[in-house]
Amino acid sequence: MVTIRLSRGGSKKKPFYHFDVKDSRRSRDGRYIERLGYFNPGARGGEERLVIDLDRVTHWAGLGAQTSERVASLLKEARKNVAA
């Protein structure tokens, strides 16, 4: 099964996450099929906190990709920000 989930990057105590489309059997930070955006929980000042390509998410969801719980909540936030 294909999933859309977060992959951790950054350094110790300063996380940075990418939205990745992966085979569910792959490890969290392993090989991915496509990278859809990023999430920076420690964004300050003019830095962007959340960037995601919603068109590609819709494409992968149409092909049957499942999202993790955290990704689903971030997508909800991103869609709310686009509508506002």
PDB file of N, CA, C and O in Angstrom, chain B, residues numbered from 101:
ATOM      1  N   MET B 101       0.842  -1.174   0.000  1.00  0.00           N
ATOM      2  CA  MET B 101       0.000   0.000   0.000  1.00  0.00           C
ATOM      3  C   MET B 101       0.890   1.241   0.000  1.00  0.00           C
ATOM      4  O   MET B 101       1.974   1.237   0.584  1.00  0.00           O
ATOM      5  N   VAL B 102       0.433   2.282  -0.648  1.00  0.00           N
ATOM      6  CA  VAL B 102       1.151   3.549  -0.715  1.00  0.00           C
ATOM      7  C   VAL B 102       0.588   4.474   0.354  1.00  0.00           C
ATOM      8  O   VAL B 102      -0.626   4.566   0.531  1.00  0.00           O
ATOM      9  N   THR B 103       1.488   5.165   1.070  1.00  0.00           N
ATOM     10  CA  THR B 103       1.064   6.083   2.124  1.00  0.00           C
ATOM     11  C   THR B 103       1.710   7.448   1.919  1.00  0.00           C
ATOM     12  O   THR B 103       2.767   7.570   1.300  1.00  0.00           O
ATOM     13  N   ILE B 104       1.054   8.461   2.449  1.00  0.00           N
ATOM     14  CA  ILE B 104       1.616   9.808   2.507  1.00  0.00           C
ATOM     15  C   ILE B 104       1.915  10.051   3.976  1.00  0.00           C
ATOM     16  O   ILE B 104       1.009  10.090   4.808  1.00  0.00           O
ATOM     17  N   ARG B 105       3.193  10.214   4.288  1.00  0.00           N
ATOM     18  CA  ARG B 105       3.585  10.391   5.679  1.00  0.00           C
ATOM     19  C   ARG B 105       4.788  11.309   5.780  1.00  0.00           C
ATOM     20  O   ARG B 105       5.377  11.701   4.773  1.00  0.00           O
ATOM     21  N   LEU B 106       5.148  11.648   7.022  1.00  0.00           N
ATOM     22  CA  LEU B 106       6.244  12.566   7.277  1.00  0.00           C
ATOM     23  C   LEU B 106       7.572  11.824   7.358  1.00  0.00           C
ATOM     24  O   LEU B 106       7.644  10.704   7.863  1.00  0.00           O
ATOM     25  N   SER B 107       8.606  12.460   6.859  1.00  0.00           N
ATOM     26  CA  SER B 107       9.967  11.958   6.945  1.00  0.00           C
ATOM     27  C   SER B 107      10.776  13.015   7.681  1.00  0.00           C
ATOM     28  O   SER B 107      10.766  14.181   7.287  1.00  0.00           O
ATOM     29  N   ARG B 108      11.480  12.630   8.747  1.00  0.00           N
ATOM     30  CA  ARG B 108      12.170  13.603   9.587  1.00  0.00           C
ATOM     31  C   ARG B 108      13.539  13.954   9.032  1.00  0.00           C
ATOM     32  O   ARG B 108      14.283  13.098   8.552  1.00  0.00           O
ATOM     33  N   GLY B 109      13.841  15.224   9.112  1.00  0.00           N
ATOM     34  CA  GLY B 109      15.153  15.747   8.744  1.00  0.00           C
ATOM     35  C   GLY B 109      15.564  16.751   9.801  1.00  0.00           C
ATOM     36  O   GLY B 109      15.034  16.730  10.911  1.00  0.00           O
ATOM     37  N   GLY B 110      16.481  17.613   9.484  1.00  0.00           N
ATOM     38  CA  GLY B 110      16.935  18.611  10.440  1.00  0.00           C
ATOM     39  C   GLY B 110      18.001  18.058  11.357  1.00  0.00           C
ATOM     40  O   GLY B 110      18.601  17.020  11.078  1.00  0.00           O
ATOM     41  N   SER B 111      18.229  18.751  12.440  1.00  0.00           N
ATOM     42  CA  SER B 111      19.256  18.332  13.388  1.00  0.00           C
ATOM     43  C   SER B 111      18.635  18.074  14.754  1.00  0.00           C
ATOM     44  O   SER B 111      17.428  18.230  14.940  1.00  0.00           O
ATOM     45  N   LYS B 112      19.452  17.689  15.679  1.00  0.00           N
ATOM     46  CA  LYS B 112      18.988  17.388  17.029  1.00  0.00           C
ATOM     47  C   LYS B 112      18.294  18.609  17.637  1.00  0.00           C
ATOM     48  O   LYS B 112      18.835  19.715  17.621  1.00  0.00           O
ATOM     49  N   LYS B 113      17.105  18.397  18.165  1.00  0.00           N
ATOM     50  CA  LYS B 113      16.283  19.438  18.792  1.00  0.00           C
ATOM     51  C   LYS B 113      15.732  20.479  17.809  1.00  0.00           C
ATOM     52  O   LYS B 113      15.083  21.436  18.230  1.00  0.00           O
ATOM     53  N   LYS B 114      15.981  20.304  16.514  1.00  0.00           N
ATOM     54  CA  LYS B 114      15.449  21.214  15.495  1.00  0.00           C
ATOM     55  C   LYS B 114      14.874  20.397  14.347  1.00  0.00           C
ATOM     56  O   LYS B 114      15.497  20.297  13.291  1.00  0.00           O
ATOM     57  N   PRO B 115      13.701  19.816  14.535  1.00  0.00           N
ATOM     58  CA  PRO B 115      13.142  18.935  13.500  1.00  0.00           C
ATOM     59  C   PRO B 115      12.661  19.696  12.272  1.00  0.00           C
ATOM     60  O   PRO B 115      12.297  20.870  12.339  1.00  0.00           O
ATOM     61  N   PHE B 116      12.672  18.995  11.165  1.00  0.00           N
ATOM     62  CA  PHE B 116      12.166  19.478   9.890  1.00  0.00           C
ATOM     63  C   PHE B 116      11.605  18.252   9.188  1.00  0.00           C
ATOM     64  O   PHE B 116      12.281  17.226   9.107  1.00  0.00           O
ATOM     65  N   TYR B 117      10.389  18.340   8.683  1.00  0.00           N
ATOM     66  CA  TYR B 117       9.736  17.173   8.101  1.00  0.00           C
ATOM     67  C   TYR B 117       9.379  17.407   6.641  1.00  0.00           C
ATOM     68  O   TYR B 117       9.008  18.514   6.253  1.00  0.00           O
ATOM     69  N   HIS B 118       9.496  16.349   5.832  1.00  0.00           N
ATOM     70  CA  HIS B 118       9.054  16.367   4.445  1.00  0.00           C
ATOM     71  C   HIS B 118       7.804  15.495   4.333  1.00  0.00           C
ATOM     72  O   HIS B 118       7.686  14.469   5.003  1.00  0.00           O
ATOM     73  N   PHE B 119       6.872  15.919   3.473  1.00  0.00           N
ATOM     74  CA  PHE B 119       5.721  15.092   3.132  1.00  0.00           C
ATOM     75  C   PHE B 119       6.162  14.177   2.001  1.00  0.00           C
ATOM     76  O   PHE B 119       6.480  14.648   0.909  1.00  0.00           O
ATOM     77  N   ASP B 120       6.183  12.877   2.252  1.00  0.00           N
ATOM     78  CA  ASP B 120       6.641  11.920   1.262  1.00  0.00           C
ATOM     79  C   ASP B 120       5.560  10.908   0.923  1.00  0.00           C
ATOM     80  O   ASP B 120       4.784  10.500   1.787  1.00  0.00           O
ATOM     81  N   VAL B 121       5.516  10.510  -0.334  1.00  0.00           N
ATOM     82  CA  VAL B 121       4.686   9.390  -0.770  1.00  0.00           C
ATOM     83  C   VAL B 121       5.609   8.175  -0.778  1.00  0.00           C
ATOM     84  O   VAL B 121       6.623   8.161  -1.476  1.00  0.00           O
ATOM     85  N   LYS B 122       5.245   7.141   0.014  1.00  0.00           N
ATOM     86  CA  LYS B 122       6.113   5.973   0.169  1.00  0.00           C
ATOM     87  C   LYS B 122       5.315   4.693   0.122  1.00  0.00           C
ATOM     88  O   LYS B 122       4.102   4.673   0.336  1.00  0.00           O
ATOM     89  N   ASP B 123       6.035   3.623  -0.164  1.00  0.00           N
ATOM     90  CA  ASP B 123       5.495   2.288   0.046  1.00  0.00           C
ATOM     91  C   ASP B 123       5.440   2.094   1.556  1.00  0.00           C
ATOM     92  O   ASP B 123       6.402   2.418   2.253  1.00  0.00           O
ATOM     93  N   SER B 124       4.349   1.579   2.064  1.00  0.00           N
ATOM     94  CA  SER B 124       4.179   1.464   3.518  1.00  0.00           C
ATOM     95  C   SER B 124       5.207   0.542   4.166  1.00  0.00           C
ATOM     96  O   SER B 124       5.388   0.586   5.383  1.00  0.00           O
ATOM     97  N   ARG B 125       5.875  -0.282   3.388  1.00  0.00           N
ATOM     98  CA  ARG B 125       6.874  -1.199   3.942  1.00  0.00           C
ATOM     99  C   ARG B 125       8.238  -0.532   4.136  1.00  0.00           C
ATOM    100  O   ARG B 125       9.129  -1.126   4.743  1.00  0.00           O
ATOM    101  N   ARG B 126       8.412   0.666   3.640  1.00  0.00           N
ATOM    102  CA  ARG B 126       9.674   1.390   3.776  1.00  0.00           C
ATOM    103  C   ARG B 126       9.780   2.026   5.165  1.00  0.00           C
ATOM    104  O   ARG B 126       8.770   2.284   5.820  1.00  0.00           O
ATOM    105  N   SER B 127      11.014   2.274   5.601  1.00  0.00           N
ATOM    106  CA  SER B 127      11.227   2.919   6.901  1.00  0.00           C
ATOM    107  C   SER B 127      10.831   4.391   6.833  1.00  0.00           C
ATOM    108  O   SER B 127      10.633   4.943   5.751  1.00  0.00           O
ATOM    109  N   ARG B 128      10.722   5.008   7.988  1.00  0.00           N
ATOM    110  CA  ARG B 128      10.274   6.395   8.070  1.00  0.00           C
ATOM    111  C   ARG B 128      11.122   7.326   7.211  1.00  0.00           C
ATOM    112  O   ARG B 128      10.585   8.163   6.485  1.00  0.00           O
ATOM    113  N   ASP B 129      12.435   7.184   7.289  1.00  0.00           N
ATOM    114  CA  ASP B 129      13.326   8.074   6.556  1.00  0.00           C
ATOM    115  C   ASP B 129      13.922   7.410   5.308  1.00  0.00           C
ATOM    116  O   ASP B 129      14.909   7.895   4.755  1.00  0.00           O
ATOM    117  N   GLY B 130      13.328   6.318   4.876  1.00  0.00           N
ATOM    118  CA  GLY B 130      13.852   5.571   3.732  1.00  0.00           C
ATOM    119  C   GLY B 130      13.434   6.155   2.401  1.00  0.00           C
ATOM    120  O   GLY B 130      13.009   7.306   2.308  1.00  0.00           O
ATOM    121  N   ARG B 131      13.565   5.335   1.378  1.00  0.00           N
ATOM    122  CA  ARG B 131      13.291   5.750   0.001  1.00  0.00           C
ATOM    123  C   ARG B 131      11.839   6.185  -0.176  1.00  0.00           C
ATOM    124  O   ARG B 131      10.929   5.600   0.411  1.00  0.00           O
ATOM    125  N   TYR B 132      11.634   7.209  -0.984  1.00  0.00           N
ATOM    126  CA  TYR B 132      10.292   7.713  -1.247  1.00  0.00           C
ATOM    127  C   TYR B 132      10.012   7.721  -2.746  1.00  0.00           C
ATOM    128  O   TYR B 132      10.926   7.661  -3.568  1.00  0.00           O
ATOM    129  N   ILE B 133       8.724   7.796  -3.078  1.00  0.00           N
ATOM    130  CA  ILE B 133       8.302   7.845  -4.480  1.00  0.00           C
ATOM    131  C   ILE B 133       8.278   9.297  -4.957  1.00  0.00           C
ATOM    132  O   ILE B 133       8.797   9.617  -6.026  1.00  0.00           O
ATOM    133  N   GLU B 134       7.671  10.170  -4.152  1.00  0.00           N
ATOM    134  CA  GLU B 134       7.580  11.582  -4.512  1.00  0.00           C
ATOM    135  C   GLU B 134       7.539  12.416  -3.240  1.00  0.00           C
ATOM    136  O   GLU B 134       6.963  12.004  -2.233  1.00  0.00           O
ATOM    137  N   ARG B 135       8.152  13.586  -3.294  1.00  0.00           N
ATOM    138  CA  ARG B 135       8.159  14.512  -2.164  1.00  0.00           C
ATOM    139  C   ARG B 135       7.161  15.621  -2.486  1.00  0.00           C
ATOM    140  O   ARG B 135       7.249  16.255  -3.538  1.00  0.00           O
ATOM    141  N   LEU B 136       6.203  15.856  -1.569  1.00  0.00           N
ATOM    142  CA  LEU B 136       5.104  16.769  -1.845  1.00  0.00           C
ATOM    143  C   LEU B 136       5.213  18.128  -1.165  1.00  0.00           C
ATOM    144  O   LEU B 136       4.485  19.052  -1.528  1.00  0.00           O
ATOM    145  N   GLY B 137       6.091  18.269  -0.202  1.00  0.00           N
ATOM    146  CA  GLY B 137       6.214  19.544   0.495  1.00  0.00           C
ATOM    147  C   GLY B 137       6.977  19.357   1.788  1.00  0.00           C
ATOM    148  O   GLY B 137       7.672  18.359   1.976  1.00  0.00           O
ATOM    149  N   TYR B 138       6.841  20.335   2.686  1.00  0.00           N
ATOM    150  CA  TYR B 138       7.534  20.238   3.965  1.00  0.00           C
ATOM    151  C   TYR B 138       6.752  20.893   5.085  1.00  0.00           C
ATOM    152  O   TYR B 138       5.823  21.666   4.848  1.00  0.00           O
ATOM    153  N   PHE B 139       7.143  20.571   6.311  1.00  0.00           N
ATOM    154  CA  PHE B 139       6.555  21.103   7.531  1.00  0.00           C
ATOM    155  C   PHE B 139       7.707  21.479   8.461  1.00  0.00           C
ATOM    156  O   PHE B 139       8.533  20.636   8.812  1.00  0.00           O
ATOM    157  N   ASN B 140       7.755  22.744   8.852  1.00  0.00           N
ATOM    158  CA  ASN B 140       8.805  23.242   9.727  1.00  0.00           C
ATOM    159  C   ASN B 140       8.157  23.706  11.035  1.00  0.00           C
ATOM    160  O   ASN B 140       7.710  24.849  11.119  1.00  0.00           O
ATOM    161  N   PRO B 141       8.097  22.841  12.064  1.00  0.00           N
ATOM    162  CA  PRO B 141       7.404  23.211  13.297  1.00  0.00           C
ATOM    163  C   PRO B 141       8.097  24.327  14.076  1.00  0.00           C
ATOM    164  O   PRO B 141       7.463  24.960  14.920  1.00  0.00           O
ATOM    165  N   GLY B 142       9.370  24.583  13.821  1.00  0.00           N
ATOM    166  CA  GLY B 142      10.093  25.623  14.540  1.00  0.00           C
ATOM    167  C   GLY B 142      10.268  26.895  13.733  1.00  0.00           C
ATOM    168  O   GLY B 142      11.218  27.643  13.965  1.00  0.00           O
ATOM    169  N   ALA B 143       9.367  27.159  12.782  1.00  0.00           N
ATOM    170  CA  ALA B 143       9.493  28.335  11.914  1.00  0.00           C
ATOM    171  C   ALA B 143       9.349  29.615  12.730  1.00  0.00           C
ATOM    172  O   ALA B 143       8.483  29.729  13.597  1.00  0.00           O
ATOM    173  N   ARG B 144      10.223  30.575  12.428  1.00  0.00           N
ATOM    174  CA  ARG B 144      10.190  31.866  13.116  1.00  0.00           C
ATOM    175  C   ARG B 144      10.250  32.972  12.085  1.00  0.00           C
ATOM    176  O   ARG B 144      10.780  32.791  10.989  1.00  0.00           O
ATOM    177  N   GLY B 145       9.703  34.117  12.446  1.00  0.00           N
ATOM    178  CA  GLY B 145       9.782  35.289  11.582  1.00  0.00           C
ATOM    179  C   GLY B 145       9.130  35.067  10.233  1.00  0.00           C
ATOM    180  O   GLY B 145       7.950  34.723  10.153  1.00  0.00           O
ATOM    181  N   GLY B 146       9.901  35.264   9.173  1.00  0.00           N
ATOM    182  CA  GLY B 146       9.371  35.162   7.816  1.00  0.00           C
ATOM    183  C   GLY B 146       9.423  33.769   7.233  1.00  0.00           C
ATOM    184  O   GLY B 146       9.056  33.579   6.074  1.00  0.00           O
ATOM    185  N   GLU B 147       9.871  32.779   8.008  1.00  0.00           N
ATOM    186  CA  GLU B 147       9.956  31.408   7.500  1.00  0.00           C
ATOM    187  C   GLU B 147       8.561  30.812   7.343  1.00  0.00           C
ATOM    188  O   GLU B 147       7.654  31.095   8.126  1.00  0.00           O
ATOM    189  N   GLU B 148       8.411  29.992   6.328  1.00  0.00           N
ATOM    190  CA  GLU B 148       7.134  29.322   6.113  1.00  0.00           C
ATOM    191  C   GLU B 148       7.059  28.071   6.966  1.00  0.00           C
ATOM    192  O   GLU B 148       8.016  27.299   7.025  1.00  0.00           O
ATOM    193  N   ARG B 149       5.932  27.865   7.625  1.00  0.00           N
ATOM    194  CA  ARG B 149       5.746  26.716   8.510  1.00  0.00           C
ATOM    195  C   ARG B 149       5.302  25.477   7.749  1.00  0.00           C
ATOM    196  O   ARG B 149       5.731  24.365   8.055  1.00  0.00           O
ATOM    197  N   LEU B 150       4.432  25.676   6.743  1.00  0.00           N
ATOM    198  CA  LEU B 150       3.825  24.547   6.047  1.00  0.00           C
ATOM    199  C   LEU B 150       3.709  24.860   4.559  1.00  0.00           C
ATOM    200  O   LEU B 150       3.080  25.841   4.164  1.00  0.00           O
ATOM    201  N   VAL B 151       4.331  24.005   3.738  1.00  0.00           N
ATOM    202  CA  VAL B 151       4.245  24.134   2.275  1.00  0.00           C
ATOM    203  C   VAL B 151       3.936  22.754   1.735  1.00  0.00           C
ATOM    204  O   VAL B 151       4.678  21.802   1.976  1.00  0.00           O
ATOM    205  N   ILE B 152       2.818  22.647   0.992  1.00  0.00           N
ATOM    206  CA  ILE B 152       2.439  21.346   0.431  1.00  0.00           C
ATOM    207  C   ILE B 152       1.695  21.552  -0.880  1.00  0.00           C
ATOM    208  O   ILE B 152       0.919  22.498  -1.017  1.00  0.00           O
ATOM    209  N   ASP B 153       1.928  20.677  -1.829  1.00  0.00           N
ATOM    210  CA  ASP B 153       1.276  20.717  -3.132  1.00  0.00           C
ATOM    211  C   ASP B 153      -0.038  19.929  -3.022  1.00  0.00           C
ATOM    212  O   ASP B 153      -0.051  18.703  -3.135  1.00  0.00           O
ATOM    213  N   LEU B 154      -1.135  20.652  -2.800  1.00  0.00           N
ATOM    214  CA  LEU B 154      -2.428  20.005  -2.580  1.00  0.00           C
ATOM    215  C   LEU B 154      -2.944  19.274  -3.818  1.00  0.00           C
ATOM    216  O   LEU B 154      -3.673  18.290  -3.694  1.00  0.00           O
ATOM    217  N   ASP B 155      -2.575  19.742  -5.006  1.00  0.00           N
ATOM    218  CA  ASP B 155      -2.993  19.055  -6.237  1.00  0.00           C
ATOM    219  C   ASP B 155      -2.398  17.651  -6.303  1.00  0.00           C
ATOM    220  O   ASP B 155      -3.083  16.698  -6.673  1.00  0.00           O
ATOM    221  N   ARG B 156      -1.123  17.528  -5.944  1.00  0.00           N
ATOM    222  CA  ARG B 156      -0.477  16.212  -5.958  1.00  0.00           C
ATOM    223  C   ARG B 156      -1.023  15.307  -4.854  1.00  0.00           C
ATOM    224  O   ARG B 156      -1.118  14.094  -5.045  1.00  0.00           O
ATOM    225  N   VAL B 157      -1.380  15.876  -3.707  1.00  0.00           N
ATOM    226  CA  VAL B 157      -1.986  15.084  -2.641  1.00  0.00           C
ATOM    227  C   VAL B 157      -3.310  14.512  -3.124  1.00  0.00           C
ATOM    228  O   VAL B 157      -3.609  13.340  -2.896  1.00  0.00           O
ATOM    229  N   THR B 158      -4.097  15.341  -3.791  1.00  0.00           N
ATOM    230  CA  THR B 158      -5.368  14.884  -4.350  1.00  0.00           C
ATOM    231  C   THR B 158      -5.146  13.789  -5.386  1.00  0.00           C
ATOM    232  O   THR B 158      -5.895  12.813  -5.432  1.00  0.00           O
ATOM    233  N   HIS B 159      -4.130  13.946  -6.209  1.00  0.00           N
ATOM    234  CA  HIS B 159      -3.790  12.931  -7.208  1.00  0.00           C
ATOM    235  C   HIS B 159      -3.482  11.591  -6.548  1.00  0.00           C
ATOM    236  O   HIS B 159      -4.037  10.563  -6.936  1.00  0.00           O
ATOM    237  N   TRP B 160      -2.593  11.601  -5.545  1.00  0.00           N
ATOM    238  CA  TRP B 160      -2.208  10.356  -4.880  1.00  0.00           C
ATOM    239  C   TRP B 160      -3.368   9.757  -4.088  1.00  0.00           C
ATOM    240  O   TRP B 160      -3.510   8.536  -4.030  1.00  0.00           O
ATOM    241  N   ALA B 161      -4.194  10.599  -3.481  1.00  0.00           N
ATOM    242  CA  ALA B 161      -5.360  10.088  -2.751  1.00  0.00           C
ATOM    243  C   ALA B 161      -6.329   9.417  -3.726  1.00  0.00           C
ATOM    244  O   ALA B 161      -6.961   8.416  -3.388  1.00  0.00           O
ATOM    245  N   GLY B 162      -6.444   9.964  -4.925  1.00  0.00           N
ATOM    246  CA  GLY B 162      -7.281   9.359  -5.957  1.00  0.00           C
ATOM    247  C   GLY B 162      -6.769   8.000  -6.408  1.00  0.00           C
ATOM    248  O   GLY B 162      -7.540   7.156  -6.862  1.00  0.00           O
ATOM    249  N   LEU B 163      -5.469   7.795  -6.280  1.00  0.00           N
ATOM    250  CA  LEU B 163      -4.874   6.502  -6.638  1.00  0.00           C
ATOM    251  C   LEU B 163      -4.902   5.513  -5.475  1.00  0.00           C
ATOM    252  O   LEU B 163      -4.448   4.378  -5.613  1.00  0.00           O
ATOM    253  N   GLY B 164      -5.436   5.944  -4.325  1.00  0.00           N
ATOM    254  CA  GLY B 164      -5.587   5.039  -3.191  1.00  0.00           C
ATOM    255  C   GLY B 164      -4.579   5.199  -2.081  1.00  0.00           C
ATOM    256  O   GLY B 164      -4.525   4.356  -1.185  1.00  0.00           O
ATOM    257  N   ALA B 165      -3.775   6.249  -2.102  1.00  0.00           N
ATOM    258  CA  ALA B 165      -2.791   6.462  -1.039  1.00  0.00           C
ATOM    259  C   ALA B 165      -3.489   6.849   0.262  1.00  0.00           C
ATOM    260  O   ALA B 165      -4.414   7.661   0.269  1.00  0.00           O
ATOM    261  N   GLN B 166      -3.035   6.260   1.352  1.00  0.00           N
ATOM    262  CA  GLN B 166      -3.564   6.564   2.678  1.00  0.00           C
ATOM    263  C   GLN B 166      -2.665   7.611   3.333  1.00  0.00           C
ATOM    264  O   GLN B 166      -1.466   7.659   3.055  1.00  0.00           O
ATOM    265  N   THR B 167      -3.234   8.450   4.202  1.00  0.00           N
ATOM    266  CA  THR B 167      -2.434   9.435   4.926  1.00  0.00           C
ATOM    267  C   THR B 167      -2.327   9.034   6.386  1.00  0.00           C
ATOM    268  O   THR B 167      -3.223   8.396   6.939  1.00  0.00           O
ATOM    269  N   SER B 168      -1.217   9.416   7.000  1.00  0.00           N
ATOM    270  CA  SER B 168      -1.070   9.182   8.435  1.00  0.00           C
ATOM    271  C   SER B 168      -1.957  10.190   9.175  1.00  0.00           C
ATOM    272  O   SER B 168      -2.444  11.149   8.576  1.00  0.00           O
ATOM    273  N   GLU B 169      -2.163   9.974  10.468  1.00  0.00           N
ATOM    274  CA  GLU B 169      -3.022  10.872  11.243  1.00  0.00           C
ATOM    275  C   GLU B 169      -2.463  12.288  11.271  1.00  0.00           C
ATOM    276  O   GLU B 169      -3.207  13.254  11.098  1.00  0.00           O
ATOM    277  N   ARG B 170      -1.167  12.416  11.486  1.00  0.00           N
ATOM    278  CA  ARG B 170      -0.543  13.739  11.552  1.00  0.00           C
ATOM    279  C   ARG B 170      -0.611  14.440  10.203  1.00  0.00           C
ATOM    280  O   ARG B 170      -0.865  15.643  10.151  1.00  0.00           O
ATOM    281  N   VAL B 171      -0.396  13.733   9.139  1.00  0.00           N
ATOM    282  CA  VAL B 171      -0.480  14.331   7.802  1.00  0.00           C
ATOM    283  C   VAL B 171      -1.905  14.791   7.522  1.00  0.00           C
ATOM    284  O   VAL B 171      -2.106  15.856   6.937  1.00  0.00           O
ATOM    285  N   ALA B 172      -2.892  14.007   7.931  1.00  0.00           N
ATOM    286  CA  ALA B 172      -4.294  14.386   7.716  1.00  0.00           C
ATOM    287  C   ALA B 172      -4.611  15.693   8.439  1.00  0.00           C
ATOM    288  O   ALA B 172      -5.297  16.549   7.880  1.00  0.00           O
ATOM    289  N   SER B 173      -4.128  15.862   9.662  1.00  0.00           N
ATOM    290  CA  SER B 173      -4.395  17.098  10.400  1.00  0.00           C
ATOM    291  C   SER B 173      -3.670  18.289   9.770  1.00  0.00           C
ATOM    292  O   SER B 173      -4.213  19.394   9.743  1.00  0.00           O
ATOM    293  N   LEU B 174      -2.452  18.079   9.263  1.00  0.00           N
ATOM    294  CA  LEU B 174      -1.726  19.161   8.590  1.00  0.00           C
ATOM    295  C   LEU B 174      -2.378  19.533   7.259  1.00  0.00           C
ATOM    296  O   LEU B 174      -2.391  20.704   6.879  1.00  0.00           O
ATOM    297  N   LEU B 175      -2.914  18.546   6.555  1.00  0.00           N
ATOM    298  CA  LEU B 175      -3.636  18.830   5.307  1.00  0.00           C
ATOM    299  C   LEU B 175      -4.882  19.661   5.579  1.00  0.00           C
ATOM    300  O   LEU B 175      -5.213  20.575   4.823  1.00  0.00           O
ATOM    301  N   LYS B 176      -5.564  19.332   6.663  1.00  0.00           N
ATOM    302  CA  LYS B 176      -6.753  20.089   7.044  1.00  0.00           C
ATOM    303  C   LYS B 176      -6.379  21.550   7.318  1.00  0.00           C
ATOM    304  O   LYS B 176      -7.086  22.471   6.909  1.00  0.00           O
ATOM    305  N   GLU B 177      -5.267  21.741   8.012  1.00  0.00           N
ATOM    306  CA  GLU B 177      -4.768  23.097   8.292  1.00  0.00           C
ATOM    307  C   GLU B 177      -4.390  23.823   7.007  1.00  0.00           C
ATOM    308  O   GLU B 177      -4.710  25.001   6.848  1.00  0.00           O
ATOM    309  N   ALA B 178      -3.717  23.143   6.093  1.00  0.00           N
ATOM    310  CA  ALA B 178      -3.284  23.748   4.838  1.00  0.00           C
ATOM    311  C   ALA B 178      -4.495  24.151   3.984  1.00  0.00           C
ATOM    312  O   ALA B 178      -4.507  25.229   3.388  1.00  0.00           O
ATOM    313  N   ARG B 179      -5.491  23.298   3.931  1.00  0.00           N
ATOM    314  CA  ARG B 179      -6.691  23.615   3.151  1.00  0.00           C
ATOM    315  C   ARG B 179      -7.450  24.794   3.751  1.00  0.00           C
ATOM    316  O   ARG B 179      -8.016  25.609   3.022  1.00  0.00           O
ATOM    317  N   LYS B 180      -7.462  24.883   5.067  1.00  0.00           N
ATOM    318  CA  LYS B 180      -8.120  26.001   5.739  1.00  0.00           C
ATOM    319  C   LYS B 180      -7.391  27.309   5.416  1.00  0.00           C
ATOM    320  O   LYS B 180      -8.029  28.340   5.204  1.00  0.00           O
ATOM    321  N   ASN B 181      -6.051  27.264   5.378  1.00  0.00           N
ATOM    322  CA  ASN B 181      -5.266  28.461   5.075  1.00  0.00           C
ATOM    323  C   ASN B 181      -5.432  28.905   3.618  1.00  0.00           C
ATOM    324  O   ASN B 181      -5.397  30.100   3.326  1.00  0.00           O
ATOM    325  N   VAL B 182      -5.613  27.948   2.708  1.00  0.00           N
ATOM    326  CA  VAL B 182      -5.813  28.276   1.299  1.00  0.00           C
ATOM    327  C   VAL B 182      -7.172  28.937   1.113  1.00  0.00           C
ATOM    328  O   VAL B 182      -7.298  29.882   0.334  1.00  0.00           O
ATOM    329  N   ALA B 183      -8.186  28.455   1.815  1.00  0.00           N
ATOM    330  CA  ALA B 183      -9.540  28.984   1.687  1.00  0.00           C
ATOM    331  C   ALA B 183      -9.650  30.387   2.296  1.00  0.00           C
ATOM    332  O   ALA B 183     -10.488  31.180   1.866  1.00  0.00           O
ATOM    333  N   ALA B 184      -8.823  30.697   3.279  1.00  0.00           N
ATOM    334  CA  ALA B 184      -8.912  31.997   3.969  1.00  0.00           C
ATOM    335  C   ALA B 184      -8.317  33.127   3.187  1.00  0.00           C
ATOM    336  O   ALA B 184      -8.325  34.269   3.648  1.00  0.00           O
TER     337      ALA B 184
END
